[in-house]
Structures are given as structure tokens and as C-alpha cells.
Amino acid sequence: MRSSEALFVVEATEDDEVVCRPPGQLVQRIRMAELGSVCVQTDDSGPWGADVWWILNNLSGETKVLFPQLSTGEDLVVARLKLLPGFELRGMNSTATARFTFWQSKP
């Protein structure tokens, strides 16, 4: 059985964008040059709900791309994000409602 999270399709494109195609919603995208921060939001809805969400904000702090852990293509997008200088993956096992910033652009 395919999880509902897998219905989200994300990719890191050759044009250096992260693109998300959420089911039944408009396509979301952000160019890496416009990326202001990479965060993860966790909550206590698991294992029945999507309890880990990737949040990609632009330089103004506006959320441009939002997708759950286990999205189709997540591994390749995370591999691209890990190339950001100073990127630090932490908090993914949290069962509390919390937000973790993995990377933030330098002013």
C-alpha cells in the first residue's frame, strides 16, 4: 500500500530548483539562489499522519515549498540540500511539535 506522503512528488531540477507537486494542489517551486532557510516541522500525529514536514523558505521568510517525509523523490532533494554549506540534519526523530532549522542563508 502506498502512503499518502508518497503522493507528493518532489525533485531537484537541472535548473537548480526544488519543485513539489502536491496531490490536488498547485505546483510549488523555489530556486536555490532564492533559498533563505531549510526547516523541518515535526508533530505527534505519527504513525497515522504525516508528522515530519520539510519547509523551504525564500529570503523573505515566505514558505515556498512544503512536503512531507517519505515524499516521492525526497531522497534526491535532501541530497541536494545537504550540499548547502553548514547544512545540519537534526531533530528528525522528534515526536513533539517542534521546528528545526537545518540551514539558513547568511545575510
Buried (B, 14 or more C-beta within 10 A) or exposed (E): EEEEBBBBBBBBEEEEBBBBBBEEEEEBBBEBEBBBBBBBBBBEEEEEEBBBBBBBBBEEEEBBBBBBBBBBBBEEBBEBBEEBEEEEEEBEEBEEEEEBBBBBBEE
